[in-house]
Amino acid sequence: MRVAEAFEQWAAEQNFIEEGGTVIVGVSGGADSVCLLYLMNEYAQEKGFKCIAVHFNHMIRGERANLDEAFVKALCAQMGVKCMVAKANVPELAERAGLSEEETGRVLRYKAFAKAAKSVSGIIAVAHHKDDNAETILMNLVRGSNVKGLTGMQPVAEFEGCIVVRPLLSSSHEEIVEFLKEKDIDFVEDETNQDFAYSRNRVRGIVLPELKKVNSKATEHIVLAAEEFGKIEAYLAQKTEEAFVDVVSEEGGEVLINAEKLLGLDEVIQNRVLYSAIGKATGELKDISRLHVQALLDLCNKQSGRKIDLPYDCNAVKQYEYVIIRSGEAAEEETCEEVEFDISGENLYENIYETELEDGTVVTMLLVPVDEGNRKVLTQKNEYTKAFDYDKIKGTIILGKKASGDIISLKEGSKSLKKFFIDEKIPAEDRKNVLVLKDEESVLWVIGYRIGENFKITENTKRALLVKISGGNYGRKD
């Protein structure tokens, strides 16, 4: 499709530009942006909106960059278009930030466009075309992108709250140059396009030309594949959202992932749900990689108490059937002494296990056989001595403070400890001091309050773990 026809089709379908509105056109002086400025200016005159050009001087090419700026100003004056210029020393800022000049220039350029658009409540139009799109798809592919990255550039996007449109996305660079020659419109060539130190230039100048030798329609086929990926991504996004609602929740500023439910999902949806969960917790996804998602998935399979670090000062911890993502600050606030007990040893029959915490609290454990002679005694109500069905306990047990995701089984059903504390009317200032005994799945005992219904001694219990808490804040003896 020829450029003018493609633009006319875009114009007929667009619904972002209102009469009396303003469009900010990014203009470098190259063929693509000059073509967009020409077409958008004509469209603006026809439909009664304003067209403003914004040129960003990257200060990379010295005097050549200044000549490009002068060219854009002269072109705008000739067209009767207002021209705004922004500039920044991209090489210096890139070195200071530890980023590439490509990435730094792109961000600063878009920030300049957004600043101008916000000042006039307008939208941004940029001159990306079909070849740019193919380059982006290839670059994302070799960088290890997910399906979303393979959908390529979108006709409509967003940057810092501003709408960004790409009216030339269905046209090729060759078609754009041909259009300008037909209209006898000048443009400037950017010699940095031949500098293969830039990754995009290597794709543009080496990779795509080689692919076109294999198939002359390589660009078109890459873009068509991206459209298919777009449909796949939309479908997966819908399935991910449905699973996310069922698997992920938020409590007290923390993101809780139900590991059991997550592991029951298809692998593709698992990864996407975890990726979204990290984004919900961190507020950012830019530095989140497959390695972080895999580490979080591995954590879902580990025992309670295991922890990993995540970007943006966040971490994740396994708490029973949940994996909890929280900020480092929140995790630090909840840090408390935890003691892990391995109760698998049969010698508990013969020896009393005893340990003392830093605050003087003494934990005493003994494994005893249960028979009709002692069953009733073991179920007597003693505030700080409790007996638990040993064979119901999963793995090691931990003594510590309440943590997000803690669940206790009651006669009326399972309940989070947060809700339990509220229902029991335990004052908020007292909750942080309550000790909790728990295994890898749920709470055995909220010390001083209740034991888990699923751990109580019954007529079927063969072995009991007798636990006594004394000393420290538990000076009273049963």
Disulfide bonds with the S-S distance in Angstrom:
none
